[in-house]
Amino acid sequence: MSCGLLLVNKPRGVRSAACVSLLRRHLGRGVKVGHGGTLDSTAEGLLILLVGTATRASDM
């Protein structure tokens, strides 16, 4: 996957950064991964993960 957008149902007790780290480990360290906004670790909800050149869209 060179670029893309993933929608993740983040459970309570998991940090947004942990979701990014997990995806980065699966895709490889050379792949840029980010999220569209932080969800509190006590919150459950939709987390937008951006991969590759799609990370540029997080500024919008």
N, C-alpha and C positions, 0 to 999 in steps of 0.2 A: 504494500500500500504506500504510494508516494505522497498522497494527500487525501484528506477526507474529514468527515465530521461524524462523530459517534455520539449517540444519546444513551446515557447510562442512568439507570435508576439507582442512585446512591443511597445505601441504607444508613440508618442512624449509627453513630459510633465510628464511622469511617471518615477520615479527612479527605478533602478534595485532592490534596497533594498526594495522598496515598493511591488514589485512583490513577493519577497521572503517572506515578512511579511504576505501578503495576503494568500499565499499558506500555510504557517505555521499555520495561524489561522484556516484554513479549515481542516488541517490534525491533528492538536493538538500540543500543546507545546512540547510534548515529542519526536516528530519526527524531525530529523535533516534535514534541508533544506539549500541549497546553490545554487550559480549560477556559471556558467563556465567562466564568465568574465563580467565586468561592461560595460554597454552601457551608453553613455552620456544621461542625461535626455532630451536633445533636439533632440536626435536621435530616429528614428523608426527602428526596426529590430528584428531579431531573438535572443531571449534570452534563453540560455540553463539553465534549472533548474534541480538540482540533489536532490534526496530524499533518505534518509537513508544511507545505506552502499555505494550507488553510489556516495556520496559526495567525497569519496576517489579518484575518477577518475578525480577530478578537478585539481589535481597536474600534470596530464599528459599533 
